[in-house]
C-alpha cells in the first residue's frame, strides 16, 4: 500500500497533523490516518482526531475516516 503522500489525491490536502501515535491527513469530508506500528486506536486518540476534524473541517458536514495501512502490521480499535 502506498503512503497518502504518494497518491494523486494528495493535491487536495487541507492539513496534515502529526501525533505521537500516527499521521492524519485532512481532506474535504475525509480523514486518512497512517498509524504508527504497535499503536491501538482507542477513544483517547479518537477524541483528539474528532477535535482536530471539527477545527479543520467544521461540524456541518459528514466526515469519512480511512485507516491507510501502508505496512502489513495489524491494528485494532478498542472502545472503552
C-alpha positions in Angstrom: 0.0 0.0 0.0 1.3 3.5 -0.8 1.6 6.3 1.6 -1.1 9.0 1.3 1.7 11.4 0.2 2.3 9.3 -2.9 -1.3 9.4 -4.1 -2.6 11.8 -6.8 -5.4 12.7 -4.4 -2.8 14.3 -2.1 -3.1 17.5 -4.0 -6.5 18.0 -2.4 -5.0 18.1 1.2 -6.3 20.6 3.6 -4.0 19.9 6.5 -1.6 17.3 8.0 -1.4 16.6 11.7 1.4 14.5 13.2 0.9 12.9 16.6 2.9 10.6 18.7 0.6 7.7 17.5 0.5 8.5 13.8 -0.1 11.0 11.0 -3.6 12.2 10.0 -4.4 13.8 6.6 -7.4 16.0 6.4 -9.3 16.5 3.1 -12.7 17.9 2.5 -15.1 15.4 4.1 -12.3 12.8 4.6 -9.6 11.9 7.1 -6.9 9.3 6.3 -4.7 8.0 9.0 -1.3 6.2 9.0 -1.0 4.8 12.5 2.5 4.0 13.9 3.4 0.4 14.4 2.1 -1.0 17.7 -0.5 1.7 18.3 -4.0 0.9 19.4 -6.7 3.4 18.1 -8.6 3.9 21.3 -11.1 6.5 22.5 -8.5 8.9 23.8 -7.0 9.1 20.3 -10.4 9.3 18.6 -11.3 12.3 20.7 -8.1 14.1 19.6 -8.9 13.4 16.0 -12.5 14.4 16.3 -11.5 17.7 17.9 -9.0 18.3 15.1 -11.5 17.4 12.4 -14.1 19.9 13.8 -11.3 22.6 13.9 -10.1 22.0 10.4 -13.3 20.8 8.6 -16.1 22.2 10.7 -19.0 20.4 12.2 -21.6 21.0 9.5 -20.8 18.2 7.0 -20.3 14.4 7.5 -16.7 13.2 7.5 -15.4 9.7 6.4 -12.4 8.1 8.0 -10.0 5.7 6.4 -7.1 3.9 8.0 -4.3 3.6 5.4 -2.3 0.6 6.4 0.9 1.3 4.5 2.6 -1.7 6.2 1.4 -5.2 7.0 1.2 -4.6 10.7 -2.2 -5.4 12.4 -4.0 -2.8 14.4 -7.2 -2.8 16.4 -9.8 -0.4 17.6 -10.6 -0.5 21.3 -13.5 1.4 22.7 -14.0 1.7 26.4 
